[in-house]
């Protein structure tokens, strides 16, 4: 991560900025369920969603120090509101947001150099990220562990991990997916005209949770909204995280470790559909 962190700013304790959720119409559960699958990157329903089990240590790298500071403070506040533990100055970075003059070229050069920024990612995954539609490149490294957090042993170095289970029940979680690090690189040109809050709220989702690019269906004017459309349709994108965006983050970090994707997304949909007041801080 340090290979691309020019002008870094480590997030520090700061007064929490106000969280404002725009007025939203009640949405039906089917529409929210469709959005949930898209926003989470269409995960396998029977697999755990990755999340940070270790405290978040955020760094924002930007040539505009004031902008970077404002974005960092907002991301930290979003993380805390979602139930993510956060560390301050002096910690080892595990989440990095970089605003770059030419993100794609910079990442391609780093890939050619052999630096370990892409350690743990398959070539297919790297190619998919570099071919993103949005001017945003998101890399997340995670590992599967036992639900307790213990490493799953391998019989031989090249074998798949085997989790030996001695007891299980209908509500047992056998494994979990621990997010080790997240990197988001954004082209500077793409953030022109966007507010620091919009950038931070978008980056919060992409750093803290599994996400995918969300298409904007112009014909569906009443479809649920999400900050994830920020770069696909900046003119019509929300000014802040929407009720569902916040419900997704809170569900991901509130549910027991190892909760399956279908469980997390169902909780997010139900909380958002009923207009949970906790989503509208």
N, C-alpha and C positions, 0 to 999 in steps of 0.2 A: 504493500500500500504506500509506503513512504516514497516509492519510486516516482509517483506522480503528484505528490502533495506539495505543490508550490504555494508559498505564503500560507502556511497552515494556521488554523485557529482552533484551539482545543476548547470545547464547551466548558463553561464554568457555571457556578451557582449564580443565578440572577433572578430578579423578580419575575414572576410568571406573567407573560403577556396575556391579554384577554383572549379567550376562545369564543369565537362567534360562529354559530351555525346558521346559515341562511334559512329563512322560512321555507319549509318543504311540505308538499301535499302528502297525505297518507298514501302509501303505496301497497299494492296487493302483493301477497307472498310469492306468487309465481314470478312476477317481474323482478322482485328482489332476489329470488333464488337464481334466476338467470344471470343477474348482475354479479352475484356472489361467486359463481363459477368462473366467470370471465375475469373478475378482479383478482381472484386467487390464482389465476393462471391455469384454470381447468385441471386441478390436481386429481389424482386417483382418490376416490371416495374412501377407500379402505386403508389409506396410509396416513401417518401423522403429518401434520404441517410443521415445517421448521420454525423455530423461534429461539431467541436468545435466552439461554438458561443462566449464563454468566452476566454480570452487570454490564450495561452498555458503556463503552468508552468512545465518544464521538469526536471526530475531527472534521472540520470544514476547511477546504483549501480554496481560497478565492483571492484574486488580485485586488478586490475591493474589500478591505478589512472590515469596514463598517457593515457592509452587506453580509459578509460571512458571519459576523458576530450576531446580527439579528436573526439570521437563518438558524444558526446553531442553538440559540436560546429557545427558539420556537420548537425545534425538533426535540430538544431535551424536555420541554414542557409537555409536548405531545406524548413522548415516551412515558413520562411519569403518570400522566392521566390514563394511559393504557395499562398501567401496572408493571411497567418495565423498570427494573432496578438500574440506577445510573451511578457511574463513578465520575469524579472530578479530575482536576489537573494532576498530571503525573502518572496517569494510568496508561496501560498499553492499548493502543487504538484497535478496536475491532469493528468500527463502523466509520466509513470515510465517504464524504461527499466532496467531489471536486468539480469546480466550474472551470472549463478548459476552452482555450481559443479554437482548438481543433481536436475534439475528443477522439474521433475515429482514428485519425492519423497518429495521435499520441499512443493510443492503445495498440495499434498495429506495430509501431516501432518498439514498444515494450515487449510485445509478444515475440518479435524477431530477436530481441536482445537476449531472450532466455531468462529474464528476471522471474522471480518466484511469485509474482503477483497473481498468476493463474494456477498456482499449485492446487492440486486436488480437483481441477476441472477438466473434463474430457475435451478433446479437440472439437467434437461435435457441438458441445455446449458453448464453447468459446465462439465458434463460427455463428451459432444461432444468435448470440448476444450481439456480435459485431454487425449482424445483418438486421438489427432492430429497425422497426419503422420509425419510431419516435427518435428524436435527437438525444436520446438518453441511453446509457449503457449500464446494465445492472448485473453485477456478479455477486453470487452468494455461495459461500462454502459451508457445508454442513456435514455432520456425521451421524450415523445411526448408533444409538447406545441402548442399553437396557433401560427400562422405564425408571429405574433407580438412578440412572446416570452413569453406571459402571460400563466400562468398555466391554464390547462383545468379543470374546476371544476367537481367534482363528486357529484351526488345527495346523495348517500350513500357511506360509506367508501369502501365497496366491489364492487361497481359499476365500469363499465368502464367509463373513462372520456368522457364527452359530450361537443363538441365544438358548441356553439350556434352562427350561422352565420347570420349577418344582411345584408350583401351585398357580392356579388360574381360575377365574370366574368370569361371569358375563360382563362385569364392569372393570375387569383387570386391564391395565395397559401394559403390553409386553415390551414394547420398544418406544422410543421417542426420537425425534430428529432435532439435534442440537445445532443451531446456527453458530458457526465459529467466527465468521467474518462476512461483512457486506460492503460492497463498493458500488457507488453510483457516480458516474461521470456524465456531465451535462455540457453541451456546447453553450458557450457564453452568448452567441448570437440568438439562441433559442429562448433565452430568458428575458430578452429585451421587451419591455412593456408589461412584464409580469411583476406582481408585488412580492416582497420577501415572504409574506405569509403563504401565498400560493406555492412558491418554490419549496418552502420548508414543509408544508403539509403534504405535497406530492412526494418529496424526498423521504418524509417520515414513513409513509406506507412502503416505499420501495426498499428502504433500509431495514425496517423492523419486521416485515412479513413477506411471505411468498406472494408475488404479484405477477400479472401479465398485462400486456397492452390491451386497452379497452377500446373497442370501436364505437364510433358515434353514429347512431341510427337517426338520421335527420327526420325520417318519417315518424319516428316514435317520440313525439314532442313531450309526452307525459311519462316517458321512461324514467326510472330512478336515476339520480345524478351522482357523479363521483368526481373527485379531484383528479382521478386517473385519466380523465379526458383532457388534461391541461395542455398537452402538446399536440394532441390530435385535433382539437378544436379550441384554441386558446380564447377566441372571442366569446364563446358561449360557455366556457368552463366556469365552475363555481369559484367564488372568491376565497373559500376555505374548504377544509374537509367537510363532507356532508355527513348527515346522520348515519348513513350506512357505513361510510369509511371508518368513522369512529367506533361503530358497533363491531366491525370486523376486527379492528385492532384489540379492542377490549375483550372480545370473545377469545381471541387467540391466546392472550396472556392470562385470562381468568380461568379457562378450562384446565383440568388436570393435565400434567405432563403426559405426552403421548396420545392425547385426544385425536381421533381420526378427523380427516378433512370434513367428512359429512357432518360430524358432530359440531365442529367449530362453526361451519358455515350455517348450520341450522340455527344455532344460538344467535348468531349475528342477524340472520333474517328475522327471527321472532322479535328480538329486541328492537330492531329498526322498524318493523311493521307496527309495533304497538306504540311507537314514539316514546321510547324510554327516555325519561327526563334527564337521565345521567348522560345521554349523548348530546345534550344541548347546553353545555357549560357556558 
